């Protein structure tokens, strides 16, 4: 969960841009592991909140198929979290998922882990500087392999 008092990044446009940036950065890891044995199964925007739910799965070849869901805030300590910071945090995951507590949410019928500890905000310019809406979906989720649902 976001730290109480953390402001939104700037505006709804900024939140949308941040979610699109994270979805674009994680798309590559749908075909390659982000942290062995986990690949990205989805990056779902959390409404107008500056956060995403990242879905990881062990893939069809794994003996023990396991899905994990992380609530990842895009603001930490009042500073924006860059997309590369989300990817780097997930890459450090490994198998140490037992250290993450529940985020008090559910997604796809499973509990969502609090991924706040995966990311740190950085002193970065506001994402509102661009004109118009950034290209690409705000998120995606594979309900079935090869069939992504996109969030516009």
Buried (B, 14 or more C-beta within 10 A) or exposed (E): BBEEEBEBBBEEBBBBBBBBBBBBBBBEBBEEBBBEBBBBBBBBBBEEBBBBBBBBBBBEEEEEEEBBBBBBBBBBEEBBBBBEBBBBBBBEBEEEBEEBEEBEBEBBEEEBBBBBBBBBBEEEEEBBEEEEEBEBBBBBBBEEEEEBEEBE
